[in-house]
Amino acid sequence: MLSAAVAAGGASASVLEEVVVTAQKREQSMQDVGIAVTAFTGDQLKQLGYSNAQQVTAMSPGVTTIQPNGPSSYFVSVRGVGQNDFSGDHQESPVAIYIDEAYVSAASGAGFQLFDIERTEVLRGPQGTLFGRNATGGLVHYVTRKPTEDFEAYAEAKIGRFNKRTVEGAVSGGLADGVAGRFSFVRNEHDGFVKNNIGKDLSNGDDWAVRAQLLFDLGDNGEWLLSARAGEQDIDAGFFEHSSARVNPETGLGEDFNGPDLVGDGGSDQTPWQEPDDGVHRGSYNFIGHNKIESQGVTSNFQWSFENFDFVAITDFWHLEKDYVEDSDASPAEFFNFYLRSDLDQFSQEFRISGDSDNLRWVAGVFYLNIDGEFGNGGYAENFFSAALGVPLQGTGAGLDNPFETETDSYAIFGQLEFDITPNLTAIAGLRWSREEKTTEYHSSLVSFDSPENLNVIDPDPLGLGGTYFSFSKAGATSSGMDVSGGAFSPDWAEIDDDLLTAKLELDWRVGEDTLLYASFNRGIKAGGFNAPLDSTDLIDGDPSNGGPEEMKFDEEVLNAYEIGFKTTLFDGLARLNGAAYYYDYNDYQAFRLEGLTQYVFNTDAEVKGWELELQATPVEGLDVLLGVGYIDNVVEDAYQLPSGELVDRTAVLTPEWNLNGLVRYEWPVGAGMVAVQADFTYMDDHYFQLKNSPVGAEDAYTLSNARVSYTSEDDTWVVAAFVNNLTDEEYRTMVFDLAGTPAEGGFGMAENYYGAPRWWGVSFSYNWN
């Protein structure tokens, strides 16, 4: 939506409250930064009722959320730059996520609950010269509230539809001379909103998170902040709405189909299930999936001011474990259950110095990142293999098991200069050198599992293929019964050792006190990586069109981004109007495809053009109006190969041509407090969920709307509110997987449809002690 929102309290023009951001590693008004940035204060988020990361990113023009497996993973797409490879947490997103300047590398750790937040910042466009991890698409930064010397605390309780219960709060204050502490927590539960006709309901809520901080006052020159965090989620997940589909022989794309004959030849091939038309949040699931995520982290932020420069050292340790499994066939049949596992350790260290003079400001630093993870994907698939291979495997527990390991070491040196050519004209230049070192070791096996629930391997070779049928590492590539290379194996296919260079040039022109014009060039680079396909046979079967083991690796992508924009304040501060237009020239864009059971990233070129406009105004006392619009025109070249062999261009995933946002809020005094009513909407134009742009994966345009009414006491001590999300009970999909075709073709004869939450109402009460 828009870059400012209604703050708590009784001021009628609070929508235009100045938001201070650190997009350039120093505190500035959002209107003084020549970057397309959307920022919210913690009070604004509270007043709007937003409580998770997905809601925040959805409020920024040109930004969408990608959740391939519902709560299992969370990617952000900015201006068509995104990633939706669901094969594991080893794939980093081109849009980086930060918590208190600490990088979050895994998609499973990015969709967290928001609690006790100071502000959020969404930066659009490549960010490679200041923030620790270079990102081609942009970044989202969540800044938490810090300890205070004076005592303060708050508590909030929320109840709602589906037996929703949420409690959050924080307490802060001085602990000793020069030492302050803060403890924050959130606990969330709700019943499943997906009705299961034959068993337990799905898509419930059950998660918690805590954060403890100590702030040491080191005198006039410095401070040291220690922060520890932990969280856990354990829910019944894996909900997909089943819809029958078959492959169009001319296009090779899945299309909706309501009959039992998959290929239209009058044969006996049947879909495993025909879903009754009884609502998109209802199905028949014989297997109850789950999503279990545990994470713990510690961050140290040390700051010291020397005579001529400031010094910052940020150290972060983070650990993540995930266990996810789903009923992939979304039916009462025991056909296919997909799983993901992660056990990841991350360490990062950043040293940064900065200074300024009369007309010069500068920042320089070094950054190191290590990500070491053990992962796995696969699935219980005895009936699927029986249909695909024509071999009776019922009762064997046959399935796929793909354990793999990846390790990343990244080193970087970066810097940025801002020079005032005149009092109204500023030039900005930045440069970053990075070295990326990655290795992988991947194994794929047909195995027998103990049961669909346990997925413990009891037979590593049920089909007599000699155990693991494909291994890929620096030691080489091996396979049972197929040509994996078409020639000599190169160890370079299983390692990455690259030097990368990102850069920034910008010119800011201050036209009077109220208007900023800017023009910029950004060169963004995202390092290459490795694929971990569920079924690797399509990549390594020796078919020249599919390649060999080298297809398990993809190269770095390079984005040359050109942008012009303006930020202006109108009518003596009663309105703000910001806009930007951009052109992206992509080389070796990292595109993701899903063909049957084979998911993989490959390189191709792409082009993106677009613009954004945001307006915030207070036309009369007590009335706040916010409007936003984003336009994106993008093309991914040679993204899909037709059955004829022709390569055709496609549109990027979850990139609508138009998106619109709006909010109207009115408040007035009642008794000793203030009543506020508000309504907001988000419009998403037509878009696709798969890069091949299958008809079955095309989503029509839709509008989501929400409403809220609140009463705030005169002294801001307490607030009571009622809300309705998805006011019109819109049925909309957040992800679709095209699994059309017969099992022999690697399909299920269906599409997996993941729908957003239905209409949801609730009430909340919060109390502040200061």
N, C-alpha and C positions, 0 to 999 in steps of 0.2 A: 504494500500500500504506500504510505507516505512517510516522509522522513521526520515527522514530528507528530506527537499525539497528545492527548489531554493529560495533564499532570494532576496529581491529587491535590485537594485543597479547594478554596473557594474563589480564587481569582478568575474572573470571567475570560481573560485573554491568555489562559494558561497553555493553550495549544501552541502559542508562539514563544513559549519559554525557551531561552537560549540553551542549546545542548552543546556541551563542551566535549570534544573528541580528541583522541590521540592518534589519528590516522597517519600523522607524520612524526610520531614518537615525541611529541610535545603537546601540551594542552592548547587547543585553539577552538574558537567558535566554528561550528559546522559550516557557517556561511563564509568563512575565510579560507577554506580548504578547496583547492582546485582539483577535487576528486569527486566522483559521483558516490556520495556516501549517505546512507540512511542510518540515523541514530535515534535511540530512545533512552530516556532515563528510566531508572527502576520504578519511580512513582508513576510515570506514564504507562508502563507495562501493567502495573497493578490496576490503574484506573480502567484500562481497556480490558482487563481480565485475561490477559495472555499468560500462560503458565508453562509452555514448553518451547523448545528451540524451533520446531516446525512452524509455529504460529508467528514467530518473529521474522523468519526469513520470508514467509509468505506476504509480509507487509511491505516489501521492497519491490519497486517496478523492475521488470525483467528478471526476477529471481523466482525460481520454482524449487520445490522439494521433490526428490526422487527417493522412494522407499521400495526397492525391488521386492523385498519379502516382508512388507509391513514393518513391525517394530524391530526386525532383525538387523537392518542397516539403514543408514540415513546419509544421502548425498544431497548437496546443494548444486543447482545449475544456475549460472549467471550469464545472461545474454546468449544462451545456447551453448555455453561452455560447461560441460558436466561429464559425469561418469556414472554408469549404472551396472557395472560388473559385480554380480552378486556372488561370485565364486569364493570369496573369502576376504578377510580383513587385511590381506597383504596388498590390496590395491588402494593407493592413496588417491584422494579426490583432487581435481584441479582447482577446487575452491577450498581453501584451507580453513580449519576451525581452530580457534584459540580460546583458552580460558585463562584470564589473568596473564597473558603473554606466553602461556605454555601451549605448545602445539599438540593437537589431538589427531593422530595419524589414522586411526581405524574408524571405519564407518559405523561400527557397532557402538562406539563411544560418543557419537556426536548428537544423538537424538534425545538428550537428557531433559529432565524437568528443570525449569528455571525457578530459583528461589533465592531470596536475599541478594538481588542483582542491583548494582549501581547504575549500569548502562549497558547497551549493546551497540555495536557498530557493524554495519554491513558495507563493505567497500567493493564497488563494481569495477572490473577491469584488472589487468595483470598487476600483481603486487610482488615485486621481486627484489627491490633495492633497500627496503627497510625492515620488513618482517623476517623472522628467522627462516621459515620455510618458503621458498619461492612458489608462487601459485599463478597459473595462467588465467584463471577465471576471476579470481578475487578472493575475499576472505570475510569471515564472520568472527567478531571478537566479542566475547562475553566478559565483562568486568564485574567482579563481585564487590559487595560492600565490605569495607575494611574495619578493623577494630577501632573503637573510639575511647578516649580517656573518660568521658562522661558516660554515665549509665544510660542505655537505651535498650528497648526490647519491643518485639511485636509478636503477635500470634494471630493466625488466621485459620478458620475452619470452613469447609465447603461441603455441601451435600447436594445430591442431584439425582437425575434419572439413572437407572440401572444400579441403584444403590451405591452411588458414588460417595466416597468419603475421602477427603483430603485434609490433612493438617500440616501446616508449616509454621515456622517461627524462627526467631533469632534472639540472642541476648548478647550484649556487648558492654564493655566497661574496663576501667583500670584494674589491674591485678596487683601491681606493685609500682614503685617509683620508676617511671620510664618504660613500663610494660603494660600493654593493653591486650585484651583477648576478645574473641568473638566466636560464638558457636551457633551454627545454623543447621536446620534440618527440614526435611519434607517427607511425608508418608502419604501414599496415594493407593486407593483400592476402588475397584468397581466390578460389578458382575459382567459376565460376557454379554455382548450385544448381538452376537451371531447365534441364532437359534439352531440347535442340532436336533434333527428329527429322530435320531436314533441313539443319542448319547449326550455327553456333557457339552454345554454351550461353550463357545470360543470367544476370543478377543476380549478377555477380561483385563483388569488392571491390578497389578500387585508390585509396587516398587517403592524404594526408599533411597534417600541420599542424605549424607551429613558432611559438614565442612567445619573444621576447627582452625583458627588462625591466632597467631601471636605476633604482635607488632612491637619491636624494640626501638625505643627512641635513643639514638646514639648522639644526641646533642644537636647543635646547630648545623652540623655538616652531613648527617646521614641518618638512615633508618634501615632496619632489617625486618622483613616480613617472612614468617614461616607459615605455610598453609598445608594442611593435610585434608584429603577428601576420600570418600568411599561411597559406593552405591551398589544397588543390586536390583535386578528385575527377574521375576519368575512368573510367567504367565502362560496360559493355554493359547497357543498361537497357530499359525499355519492356515488361516482361513482363506480359501479362494472360492469364489462363486463359479461353478462349472457351467460352461456353455459349449455345445457341440460345434465342431469346426472341421473343415476338410481343406485340402490343398487344391488351389486352382492350377491345373496342369500347364497353363500358358504363362502364368506369372510366378508359380512356385510359392505363392503367398496364401496364408490361411484366410478363409472366409467363413462367415456364419453359415451353419447348416443344421437343419432341424430333423433330418432323417437319420436312419441307422446305417446307410451305405456310405462309407467314407469316401470312396473314390469314384462313385457314380457308375460302376460297371455292372450293377445288378448282382454282385457277388455277396458272399455271406459275412464279409468283414463288418464288425459291429463296433460302435463306440462302447467303451466299458460302462457308460452310464448316461441316461437321458434325464437331465435335471428337470423336475417339475417347475412350473412357473408359479412359485409360491413366495416370491420376494427375494431381493438381492442379499438380504442379511439372514437367510435361512438356507440350510442344506442338510445333506445326510453324510456324516463323516464317521467312518468306522474307526479311524485312528485320531487320537487327540494329540496334536502337536504341542510343542512347548518352545519357549524362548527364555533361556537362563543366561543372564549377563552379570558378571561381577567385576568391579574395577576398584582400584585403589591408587592413589597418587600423592606425592609430596612435592611442593614447590618452594624454593628459596629465592627471594628477591632482595638483593642487597644493593643499596643506593648510597653513594657518597659524593659530596660536592667538594671538588678541589678548587684552587684559586682561579684556574682558567678553563676548567671543564668539569662536567658531571660524569660519573662512572656508575654503570649498572651491571650487575651480574645476576643472571637468571638461570637457576638449575632446576631441572624437573625430572622426577622418576614417575613412571606410570605403568601399571600392570592391568591387563584385561584378559578375562576368560569368558568364552561364549559356548553355549551348547544349544543348538537350534535344530528342530526337526519338524516337518510339515506333512500333511496328507496331500501330496501333490496332485493326485488324481481327483481330489475333491468329490469323492463318491463313497458309497458303502462297500465297494470292492477293495481288496488288498492288492493294489496294482503297483503303486510307486510311492515311496516315502523318502523325500530328499532331506539331507542333513548338512549342517555346517558346524565346524568346530574351530575355535581359536584359543591360543595360549600365547599371549604377546607381552613382551617387555620392551619399554621404550625409555631412552635416556636422551636428554638434550641439555646443551650448555650454550649460553650466549653471554658474551662480554660486549658491552656497548659504551662508547664515550660520545659526548655531544658538547657543543659550545656555541657561543654567538658573540658578535660584535655589533657595531652600529648598523651595518648593512649586510651582514653575513651570518648565516646559521648553518651548522653542519652536524652530521651524525656519521659515525663509523663504527664498525663492529665485526666480530667473528662469531660463527655459529657452527655447532657440531650436533649431529643427530645420529643415534643408533637405534634401529628397530630390529629386534630379533624375535621371530615368531615361529611357532609350530601350528600348522593348520590342517584342516581336512574337510573334504566334501565327498558326497556319495549318496547311496540310498538303498533301501530294501526294495527289490524289484523282481521277485521270482516269477510273478505272473506276467509282468512286462516282458521279461526275457523269454518266457515260454512262447508268447505271441510273436516276438520279434525273430527268434531263432528257430521256431518250429520244433522245439525240444521240450518234452514234459519236465518241468523243473519245480512243479508244485511240491511243497514240503521240504525243499532243499534250503530255503532261506537265502537264495541267491541274490546278489546285489553288487553294487560298485563301492569300492573303498579306495579313496585317493588321499593318503597322507602326504604333506609336503612341508618344506621348510624354506623360509626366505630370510635373508639378513641384509640390511641396508646400513651403510655408513655414508653420511653426507657431511662435507666440509665446505664452509663458505666464508668469504670476506666481502663485506658490503659497505657502501657509503653513499651519502647524498649531501649536496650543497644547495643552499638557497641564497641567491645574491640579489640585492635590491639595486637594479640598474638606475632607477629613479625612485622617488618616494611612492610612485603608483605602479611601477613596473618591476616584476620579480622574475628572475630566471632560475629554474630548478634543474639540476642534473644529478643522476644517480647511476651507479654501476655495481654489479654483483658478479663475482666469480664463484662457481660451485664445482665441487668434485663429487660425483656420485659413484659409489662402489656397491654393487649388488650381486648376490649369488642366490641360486635356488637349487633345490633337490626335490624332485617330484616323482611319485610312484603311483601307478594306477593298477588296480587288481579287480578281477571277478572273484568274489568271496561268498561264503555262506555266513549269514548272521544268526545270532542266537534267537532273536525275535525282532519283529518290527519296532518294538519299544526300546529294547536294549542296544541293538546295533553293535553287539560284541562279536568279533570275528571268531568263528569256531572251525572253519575250513578255508584255508587260503587258496584252494585250487579246486572248486567244485566241478569245473568243466574239463579238468585235465589239460590245461594249457601251459602247465609249467609254472604256476604261481603268478607273480606279478607280470602282466603282459606288456607294460611299458614303464620304463624308468628313464629319467632325464636329469642329468646333473653335469658338473664339470668333468666327472670321470667318463662320461659318454652317454649315449642313448642306446638302450637295448629293448628288444621286443620279442614276443613269442608269436611266430607265424606271420609276420608282415615286415615289409621293407620300410624302415623308419627314416632313412636318410636319402636314399637314392644316390649315395656316394659316401665319402669320408665324413665322419662326424667332426664338427669343429667345437672345441670347448668354449669358444666365444659365445656360442648360442646360449649357454647357461650362466653367463656372467656379464656384468655391465661395469665398465670403467671409463667414465666420460667426464670431460670438462665442459661446463656450461657457462654461458655468459648472458646475463640479463641487463637491461639498461632502461633509463628513463630520461626524457627531455620534456620540459614544460615551461610555458610562459604564462604568467598571471598578470592581468591588467586590472587594477582597481580604478573603476570609473566612478569617481566621487566616493562618498562614504557608504553608499547602499548597494553598489553593484560590483560584482567580480566577473570578469571574462577570463577564460583560460583555454589553452590549446596544448595538447600533450601527445607524445609518442611513447609507447611502452613496448618493450620487447620482453615477452614472457616465455619461459621454458619450463616444461615439466619433464622430468627424467623418464627414461624408458622403464620397462618392467617385464614381468613374466606372466604368462597365462597359466591357469590351473583349471582346465576344463573338466566338467563332470564326465564326459566321454571323449577321450583324446583320439579315438580312431579316425575321425574325420580330418584331423590335422596331420596325422602321421601314417596314413594308409598307403603312401607311395604315389597317390594320384597327383600328377604335376599341378593340377588346379588347386589342390589343397596344400601342397608344399610338404615339408618334412619337419623334423624337430626344430628347425629354425623358426617355424610359425609359433613355437611356444614362447618366443621373445618378441617384444615390440619396441620400437625406437622412441627417442624423445620427441615431443611435439614442440613447435616453435610458433608463437603467436605474435605478430606485429599489429599492434592496436593503435589506431589514430582516433583522437577524440577532441571535440570542441564542446564547451559548455558555458553556462552562465548561472549566477546566483544573485538574486536581487531582493531587496526589501522594499515594500510599497506602502503608500498611504500612511506615512509616519509610524511604521511598525505594525500596522494592522494586517499585513499580508506578506507572505514570502512566496516567490516564484522561482523555481530552479529547473534547469533543463540541460540536456546533453544529447549529442549526436555522435555516433561512432561508426568506424569501419574496421573490421577484423580480417586480416589476411593470415590464414592458418596454413602452415606447412607441417605435414606428417601428423595431422590431427589423430589423436588416439580414440578411434571409434570402436564401439562394442556391438557385437552381433551374437545372436542366439539362433543356432540351426539345429533343430532336433534337441538332443541332449548335450550339444557341444556349444559352450559359450567361450568367446575369446575376444581379445582386443587386437586391432590391426591398425596400421597407419594409412592415412589418405589425406588429401587436402580438403580444405573447407573455407567458406567465406560467410561472414556475418555482417549485416548492416542494420542499423536501428537508431531509435531515439527514445527519450523519456522526458516526461514533463510532470512536475509536482507543484501543487498549489495548496497553501495553508492560509486560512483567512479567518478573521473575527469581524464580520461585517457589522454586527450590533452587539451590545453588551450581553454576555451570557451565551452567545451563539458561536460555535466553532464549526468550520466547514473545511474538509480536507478532500482533495481530488487528485488522482494520479492516473497517468496513462503511459503504457509502454508499447512500442512497435518493434518487432524483430523480423527481419528477412534473412533467412540462412539457407545454405545449401552445403551438403556433405558430398563431395565428388566421388564417383565410382564406389558408392557405398553398398550396392547390392548387385549380385549377378543373377540375371534371369536364366531360366532353363535353357534358353537358346545360346547362352554364353555371353550375351551383351551385358556390359557394366552400365548401371544407370545411377543418376544422382538421387539423393534422398534428403529429407528434412530431419534435423536433429531431434533427439528424444525430448519430450516434454518441453517443447519450445513453441508456444502459441504465437501466432502472428500479432495478435492484439491481447493485451491484458489491461483491465480497468479496475480502479479502486476508488472507494469513496467512504467518507464518514461524516455524519452530522451529529453534533452533540449540543444540547441546550441545558443550561442549569439556572436555577433561580432560588432565592431564599425561601425557606419554609420553616417557621418556628425559629429555633436557635441553630439551624443548620442549613445545608444546601442540598437540594434535590437535583439530580442530573439524569437525563434520558439520552440515549444514543443509539444509533443504528449504523451499521457499516455493511459493505458488500465487496466482493471480489469477483470479477468476471474473467473467465479463461476462454479464449477462442479455441477453435478446433486444434487438436494436436495428436501426436502419435506416441505410443509407448515403446515401440521397437524401431530400430534404425531402418529395417527393411520396409517400414511403412505398410504393414499388412492391413487389409480392410478390417480384419477381426480385432486389430489393436488400435483402431482409430477412435478417438473420443470426441463426441460432439461438444460444442460450446456449452458452458453452463455458468450459472451465477450462484455463489454462496452468500448468504446474508446472516447477520447476527444482530441481536438486540440486547440492551442492558439498561437497567435503571438502578440508581444508587442514592443513598442518603448519607451525607457526611456531617458529623457533629461540628459545631462552631469552632472548636479548638483542634480539629483534625484528630481527636483521640480515637474515635471509632468510626467504622464505615460498615453499613449493611447494603448488600446488593443482590439483585436477581438478574439472571441472564438466560438467554436461549441462543444456542449455537445451531447453525444450519436451520434457520427459522422456517424455511419452506419445505424441509425434509427432502432436499435434493438428493437424487441418486446419482452419484458420480464415481468414476473409477480413478484410483491413484496409481495403478499399474496393471498391465495385461501382458501375459506371456503367450505367444503364438506356438501352440503345441499341436497344430493340425497334422493330419496325415496318419498313416498306419504305424503300428509299432516297428515294422520292418524299415520304415522310413525315419525312425527315431521320434515318432510322435505319439500322442495319446488320443488323437481324434477330438481334440477339445482346445479351448482357450481357458487359461487361468485368469480370472478377473478379481482384482482386489479393490473393494469398494471402500470409500471413506465412511466415517461415522454418520449415523442417522441424526435426526433432531435430538438435541440434548439440552435439557434445562437444569438449572440449579440455583442455589442461593448461597451466599457467603457472608461471614461476619469476621471483621478484623479489629484488633485493639492494639494501640500503641502506648508504651510507657516511655516517657522521656524525662 
